[in-house]
Amino acid sequence: MSPELLWGLGTVVLFAALIWGVVQYSTRNRANDRITEKATHEMYEHPESYPERRESLKKEVRPS
């Protein structure tokens, strides 16, 4: 394979990854950010009780 072909292929892959990231970011549900923060705090502050608390946090998640 020539370096020019690899350069073009790398450019296409990078562009596809960039588009995928933008789509993922723009379609996320911002209403779940507060729940994510609560879950992260719970996981780091109380790792032994997190599995029990995790189920109640899952119920608070709003579908996108």
Residue pairs with C-beta under 8 A, 6 or more apart in sequence:
27 64
28 64
29 62
29 63
29 64
31 62
32 61
32 62
32 64
35 57
35 60
35 61
38 57
39 54
39 57
42 49
42 50
42 53
42 54
42 57
43 50
46 53
